[in-house]
């Protein structure tokens, strides 16, 4: 089990890096230089929603430590519109601008191309669903570990 677990962790990390490279290649192919791959994925995940910066993190739309920096860069480059919430003036909400929506459509088209390519025999829906279920099991396991921080059972001491 340990070897399989460690292999899964390595694959998750490697797949994530490769996927970010795929998104970067898509941006480069379209001559888009004013946004990076992580920021493009944040935009895609926001879609038509209007969210606070905290919600971006809580919903898992952002992987990284400096979401405020990325939001600021996307606002500066015209991909996001940032406004104070009318209900809570301390809260800042973001939504996609027309430029952001256009990029979001571009990324959606990329995903559509990928899905069509995968359907041509590279993979099956069932195989991807099985992989996703395995990832959800790990996600729940790790989330449970974090919910019980500090307990000795996490350290294997009983």
FINUPA-850021 format. One record per residue (C-alpha): residue in one letter; y, x, z. Coordinates in Angstrom, 3 decimals, m for minus. Layout:
// residues N
rec residu: A north: Y east: X up: Z
...
***
This chain:
// residues 158
rec residu: X north: 0.000 east: 0.000 up: 0.000
rec residu: X north: 2.422 east: 2.794 up: 0.905
rec residu: X north: 2.170 east: 4.425 up: m2.535
rec residu: X north: 2.671 east: 1.086 up: m4.306
rec residu: X north: 5.633 east: 0.274 up: m2.071
rec residu: X north: 7.286 east: 3.646 up: m2.734
rec residu: X north: 6.651 east: 3.316 up: m6.480
rec residu: X north: 8.281 east: m0.132 up: m6.472
rec residu: X north: 11.350 east: 1.265 up: m4.708
rec residu: X north: 11.628 east: 4.117 up: m7.230
rec residu: X north: 11.284 east: 1.691 up: m10.126
rec residu: X north: 13.932 east: m0.657 up: m8.736
rec residu: X north: 16.406 east: 2.191 up: m8.453
rec residu: X north: 15.569 east: 3.628 up: m11.886
rec residu: X north: 15.667 east: 0.223 up: m13.568
rec residu: X north: 19.047 east: m0.533 up: m12.014
rec residu: X north: 20.511 east: 2.751 up: m13.320
rec residu: X north: 19.013 east: 2.172 up: m16.779
rec residu: X north: 20.340 east: m1.371 up: m16.882
rec residu: X north: 23.836 east: m0.151 up: m16.010
rec residu: X north: 23.535 east: 2.331 up: m18.892
rec residu: X north: 22.546 east: m0.525 up: m21.223
rec residu: X north: 25.674 east: m2.443 up: m20.194
rec residu: X north: 27.790 east: 0.712 up: m20.654
rec residu: X north: 26.341 east: 1.159 up: m24.149
rec residu: X north: 27.232 east: m2.447 up: m24.972
rec residu: X north: 30.803 east: m1.880 up: m23.815
rec residu: X north: 31.025 east: 1.343 up: m25.844
rec residu: X north: 29.548 east: m0.355 up: m28.919
rec residu: X north: 32.318 east: m2.931 up: m28.719
rec residu: X north: 35.064 east: m0.356 up: m28.146
rec residu: X north: 35.785 east: m1.605 up: m24.633
rec residu: X north: 37.067 east: 1.313 up: m22.574
rec residu: X north: 39.233 east: m0.296 up: m19.906
rec residu: X north: 36.391 east: m1.640 up: m17.763
rec residu: X north: 33.187 east: m0.088 up: m16.485
rec residu: X north: 29.653 east: m1.477 up: m16.482
rec residu: X north: 29.688 east: m2.561 up: m12.831
rec residu: X north: 32.992 east: m4.371 up: m13.313
rec residu: X north: 31.666 east: m6.100 up: m16.449
rec residu: X north: 28.689 east: m7.399 up: m14.459
rec residu: X north: 30.982 east: m8.633 up: m11.700
rec residu: X north: 32.918 east: m10.582 up: m14.351
rec residu: X north: 29.722 east: m11.990 up: m15.808
rec residu: X north: 28.577 east: m13.160 up: m12.397
rec residu: X north: 31.915 east: m14.762 up: m11.582
rec residu: X north: 31.794 east: m16.701 up: m14.858
rec residu: X north: 33.774 east: m19.910 up: m14.562
rec residu: X north: 33.921 east: m19.783 up: m10.734
rec residu: X north: 36.943 east: m19.011 up: m8.602
rec residu: X north: 35.944 east: m16.831 up: m5.655
rec residu: X north: 37.325 east: m14.760 up: m2.825
rec residu: X north: 36.527 east: m11.057 up: m2.712
rec residu: X north: 34.276 east: m11.730 up: 0.272
rec residu: X north: 32.329 east: m14.319 up: m1.704
rec residu: X north: 31.715 east: m11.760 up: m4.452
rec residu: X north: 29.936 east: m9.567 up: m1.942
rec residu: X north: 28.180 east: m12.374 up: m0.071
rec residu: X north: 26.754 east: m13.894 up: m3.244
rec residu: X north: 25.341 east: m10.542 up: m4.258
rec residu: X north: 27.575 east: m10.287 up: m7.335
rec residu: X north: 28.646 east: m6.825 up: m6.386
rec residu: X north: 26.667 east: m3.740 up: m5.477
rec residu: X north: 28.819 east: m1.049 up: m4.005
rec residu: X north: 31.202 east: m0.233 up: m1.248
rec residu: X north: 34.596 east: m0.717 up: m2.825
rec residu: X north: 34.867 east: m4.204 up: m4.263
rec residu: X north: 38.637 east: m4.276 up: m3.606
rec residu: X north: 39.146 east: m1.269 up: m5.876
rec residu: X north: 37.148 east: m2.848 up: m8.695
rec residu: X north: 38.954 east: m6.170 up: m8.342
rec residu: X north: 42.321 east: m4.378 up: m8.425
rec residu: X north: 41.327 east: m2.457 up: m11.595
rec residu: X north: 40.127 east: m5.650 up: m13.300
rec residu: X north: 43.398 east: m7.392 up: m12.404
rec residu: X north: 45.413 east: m4.402 up: m13.691
rec residu: X north: 43.456 east: m4.410 up: m16.964
rec residu: X north: 43.856 east: m8.145 up: m17.467
rec residu: X north: 40.274 east: m9.301 up: m16.859
rec residu: X north: 40.894 east: m11.145 up: m13.597
rec residu: X north: 43.640 east: m13.373 up: m12.280
rec residu: X north: 44.263 east: m12.951 up: m8.571
rec residu: X north: 46.026 east: m15.675 up: m6.559
rec residu: X north: 46.523 east: m16.564 up: m2.926
rec residu: X north: 44.525 east: m19.580 up: m1.823
rec residu: X north: 46.782 east: m22.626 up: m1.399
rec residu: X north: 44.740 east: m23.648 up: 1.669
rec residu: X north: 44.631 east: m20.275 up: 3.434
rec residu: X north: 47.468 east: m17.949 up: 2.423
rec residu: X north: 45.544 east: m14.969 up: 3.864
rec residu: X north: 42.728 east: m15.483 up: 1.382
rec residu: X north: 42.930 east: m14.110 up: m2.160
rec residu: X north: 40.969 east: m15.861 up: m4.905
rec residu: X north: 40.013 east: m14.404 up: m8.270
rec residu: X north: 39.036 east: m15.990 up: m11.561
rec residu: X north: 38.528 east: m14.715 up: m15.074
rec residu: X north: 41.458 east: m14.477 up: m17.458
rec residu: X north: 41.004 east: m15.257 up: m21.158
rec residu: X north: 40.235 east: m11.552 up: m21.690
rec residu: X north: 37.657 east: m11.714 up: m18.894
rec residu: X north: 36.089 east: m14.857 up: m20.342
rec residu: X north: 35.808 east: m13.162 up: m23.741
rec residu: X north: 34.011 east: m10.191 up: m22.201
rec residu: X north: 31.799 east: m12.559 up: m20.223
rec residu: X north: 30.753 east: m14.223 up: m23.500
rec residu: X north: 30.035 east: m10.792 up: m24.964
rec residu: X north: 27.753 east: m9.911 up: m22.040
rec residu: X north: 26.050 east: m13.323 up: m22.276
rec residu: X north: 25.381 east: m12.661 up: m25.971
rec residu: X north: 23.868 east: m9.290 up: m25.044
rec residu: X north: 21.534 east: m11.004 up: m22.571
rec residu: X north: 20.593 east: m13.545 up: m25.241
rec residu: X north: 19.702 east: m10.710 up: m27.658
rec residu: X north: 17.631 east: m9.043 up: m24.949
rec residu: X north: 15.743 east: m12.262 up: m24.219
rec residu: X north: 14.969 east: m12.757 up: m27.917
rec residu: X north: 13.762 east: m9.166 up: m28.214
rec residu: X north: 11.525 east: m9.579 up: m25.170
rec residu: X north: 10.048 east: m12.781 up: m26.630
rec residu: X north: 8.919 east: m10.799 up: m29.673
rec residu: X north: 5.998 east: m9.435 up: m27.694
rec residu: X north: 7.625 east: m6.828 up: m25.483
rec residu: X north: 7.013 east: m9.020 up: m22.446
rec residu: X north: 6.208 east: m12.584 up: m21.517
rec residu: X north: 8.005 east: m15.127 up: m19.408
rec residu: X north: 5.053 east: m15.112 up: m17.042
rec residu: X north: 5.193 east: m11.319 up: m16.592
rec residu: X north: 8.919 east: m11.402 up: m15.867
rec residu: X north: 8.480 east: m14.305 up: m13.446
rec residu: X north: 5.769 east: m12.337 up: m11.611
rec residu: X north: 8.052 east: m9.296 up: m11.391
rec residu: X north: 10.901 east: m11.462 up: m10.109
rec residu: X north: 8.645 east: m12.967 up: m7.467
rec residu: X north: 7.667 east: m9.472 up: m6.293
rec residu: X north: 11.379 east: m8.562 up: m6.077
rec residu: X north: 12.080 east: m11.739 up: m4.085
rec residu: X north: 9.285 east: m10.837 up: m1.642
rec residu: X north: 10.856 east: m7.407 up: m1.092
rec residu: X north: 14.297 east: m8.992 up: m0.771
rec residu: X north: 13.069 east: m11.391 up: 1.914
rec residu: X north: 11.195 east: m8.599 up: 3.709
rec residu: X north: 14.243 east: m6.330 up: 3.772
rec residu: X north: 16.556 east: m9.214 up: 4.754
rec residu: X north: 14.214 east: m10.059 up: 7.643
rec residu: X north: 14.304 east: m6.425 up: 8.736
rec residu: X north: 18.099 east: m6.524 up: 8.785
rec residu: X north: 18.092 east: m9.795 up: 10.740
rec residu: X north: 16.136 east: m8.092 up: 13.515
rec residu: X north: 18.109 east: m4.842 up: 13.739
rec residu: X north: 17.483 east: m2.775 up: 16.765
rec residu: X north: 14.085 east: m4.255 up: 17.547
rec residu: X north: 11.414 east: m1.695 up: 18.241
rec residu: X north: 9.031 east: m3.331 up: 15.724
rec residu: X north: 11.191 east: m1.981 up: 12.920
rec residu: X north: 10.555 east: 1.508 up: 14.124
rec residu: X north: 6.833 east: 0.923 up: 14.339
rec residu: X north: 6.861 east: 1.325 up: 18.089
rec residu: X north: 5.628 east: m2.054 up: 19.032
***
